[in-house]
Amino acid sequence: MWNYVFNFFKKLLKRQFAGNPIVEDTGPYLQKTAQALSVGLIGVLVFVGLGFLGAIIIVLGSIKQWF
């Protein structure tokens, strides 16, 4: 999954930079930016997943009167 997300952002950034002579030679910038976006997206997905898990626990706890 990590490689898929990383390659997605890398291709997206390459498309965005295509034809621009200033950033045609992206060097390590493209790699680092794609990696940062991948890490950020995975972090957001983890927090959203934890939020859903917490909501499910609260709903189940309310139904079963755990609280």
C-alpha positions in Angstrom: 0.0 0.0 0.0 2.8 2.4 0.9 4.4 2.0 -2.6 1.1 2.5 -4.4 0.3 5.7 -2.5 3.9 6.9 -3.0 3.9 6.2 -6.8 0.5 7.8 -7.1 1.7 11.1 -5.7 5.0 10.8 -7.7 3.1 10.4 -11.0 0.7 13.2 -10.0 3.6 15.6 -9.3 5.3 14.6 -12.5 2.2 15.4 -14.5 1.9 18.7 -12.6 5.5 19.6 -13.5 5.5 18.4 -17.1 6.5 21.0 -19.6 7.6 23.6 -17.0 11.2 24.4 -17.8 11.9 25.8 -14.3 11.0 22.5 -12.6 11.7 20.1 -15.4 14.8 18.8 -13.5 13.1 18.1 -10.2 15.9 16.2 -8.7 15.3 15.0 -5.1 12.4 17.5 -4.7 9.8 15.3 -6.4 10.9 12.2 -4.4 10.7 14.0 -1.1 7.4 15.8 -1.8 5.8 12.5 -2.9 7.1 10.9 0.2 5.8 13.7 2.5 2.4 13.6 0.8 2.2 9.8 1.2 3.1 9.9 4.9 0.6 12.7 5.4 -2.2 10.8 3.7 -1.5 7.6 5.6 -1.4 9.6 8.9 -4.8 11.2 8.1 -6.3 7.8 7.2 -5.0 6.4 10.5 -6.6 9.2 12.5 -9.9 8.8 10.6 -9.8 5.1 11.2 -9.2 5.6 14.9 -12.1 8.1 15.0 -14.4 5.5 13.4 -13.3 2.9 15.9 -13.9 5.3 18.8 -17.3 6.1 17.5 -18.2 2.4 17.1 -17.0 1.7 20.7 -19.1 4.6 22.0 -22.2 3.5 20.2 -21.7 -0.2 21.3 -21.0 1.0 24.8 -24.2 3.1 24.9 -26.3 0.2 23.6 -24.8 -2.4 26.0 -24.6 0.2 28.8 -20.9 -0.2 29.4 -20.6 3.4 30.4 
